[in-house]
């Protein structure tokens, strides 16, 4: 979870600097870290594309 938090913080800084492509990439990395940590609850990707 610490790694995911770090990616989210870096993504926020990149977005504030105007580099939205880098921010998006960091957000995806953070979501992957959350998934690997076994976080309970809905995640953005699960909300966009429901599981079959």
N, C-alpha and C positions, 0 to 999 in steps of 0.2 A: 504494500500500500504506500510505503514511503516513495518508492520509485514512481508510482502513478502520480502522487502528489507533486513530485518534482517535475514531471512532464507537464502537468497542468499549469504549474507556476511558470515554466518556461514558455508554454503556449500563450499564456496571458501576456507575458512581456513581448513576445513576437507580434501578437495582435495589436498591442498598443503602439509598437514601432511601425505598424503597417504591413508587415510581412505575413499575410494571411495564409499563403501556401505553407510556409514553415509552421505556422500555428496549427493548421489543420493536420499536418503530419504528426506533430507532437501530441495532439489530442488523440489521434488514432493509436499512437504508442501507449498513451496513458490508459486508454480503454482496454488495450491488450493486457497491460499489467494488472488492471483490476480483474479482468477475466481469469487470469492465471492465479490470482490470489484467492479466487473463489468467493468473491463478494456476492452477498445475497441482495437481491432486489433488481429492478429493471435497469438495463443499460440502454444507452441511446440506440445502438445497433439492433437490439432486440425489439425496441419500440418501432423502429422503421420497418423491419422485416420480421413478422411473426414466425415462430418456429412451426414446422409442419409435423 
